[in-house]
Amino acid sequence: MYTKLVEWVRSERAELSKNALRVIGAYGIIVVFAQDVGVRTGCVQAMLMQNILVQTVIFTAVAYSVTDDFFQSFSGTLIYMILKHVISKGVVNDVCFPGECQIKGCQYKKQSTQA
């Protein structure tokens, strides 16, 4: 009896976790779509997204909603975070989709922040 109850709780918890990741992932996809069609982001949303923990959860959840695999989703998020924060040393472009000049300017930004 106890074993069946533990199995049920585990399966319910797993299902709840999956659903939570899918809902958060759907939110992330909706935000991107809204921005693409010209709906501006709220101030609280923008401030919240500056938190690295929130970014990690939402990025992982969006990837999970596509892959349905937590390990792959979290691994992809780690790769993104390592490229952005470790390899790029936190040096970022001024816009999300930089032109060639801005990309080449990153080299200058990187050198000037190290000096």
N, C-alpha and C positions, 0 to 999 in steps of 0.2 A: 504494500500500500504506500509506504513512505517513498519507495523508489519511483513509483508512478507519479507521485506528487512532485518530486524533484525534477523528473523528466518533463512534466507539464510546465513547471515554472521556468525551466531552462528554455523550452521551446517558445513559451510566451515572451520571455525576455529577448530571445533572439529575433522573434518576429517584430517585437516593439522596436528593437534597435534598427532592424532593416527598414521599417516604415519611417522611423525618425530620419534616418540617412536619406531616404528617398524624398521626404518632404523638404528637408533642408536643401537637397540637391535641386529639387524643382524650383525652390525659391531663388537659388543662384542662377539657374537658367532663365527664369522670369526676369530677374534684374538685368541681365545682359540683353534680352530681347527688348525690354522696356527702354533701355538706353539706346538701342539700335533704332527704335522708331521715334526717338526724340523725347521720351518721358524723362524728366530730370530726377535725379536721385535726391531723397530727403537728406537734410543735414545730419540727423541722427544715424541714418543708414551709412552715410559716408564716413562719419567718425567711428562707427562700430567696425567698419571694414578695415580700419587702420590698425586694429588689434591683431597681432600675429596669430594668437590662439583662435580667434574667430575666422581668420583667413584659412588656417589649417583645417578647421572643421568644415567650412563651406567648400573649400577646394576638394577635400576628400569626399564629401557628400555628393558633389556634382559628378565627380569621377565614378563614384559608386552607382549613381543612378544610370550610368552608361554601361559600366562593366559588370555590375552585380557581384563584385569580388572586392572585399575590403582590403586585402593585401595589395592587390594591384592599384587600387585607388590611393591608398596611403603611400605606397611606393612612388607613384607619380607625383603626389604632393611633395614628398621629400626631395625628389629630383628638382622640382620647381624651386623649392625653398633654398636648396643648396646652390643652384645656379644664381639665384637672385641675391641671397644674403652672404654666401661664402665666396663663390668664384667672382661675382661682380662686386663684392665688398659693399653692397648696399647702394652703389651708384646706379641711379635710375634715369630714364629719359623723362622729358617734360610732358610727353603725351604717350598714349597707349600704342599708337601706330606711328612710330617715327619714320621720317623720310631718310634718305641716304645721308644727307648732311648731318642730321641729328645722330645717326648711328656712328658716323665717323667722329662726331663731336664727343661721343662717350669716351673715346680714347683720351681726349684732352681733359675731360672731367676727372677721369681716373688718375691721370698724372698730377693734376692740380690738387686733388684731395690727399695724395700720398706725400706731397711736398711739405 
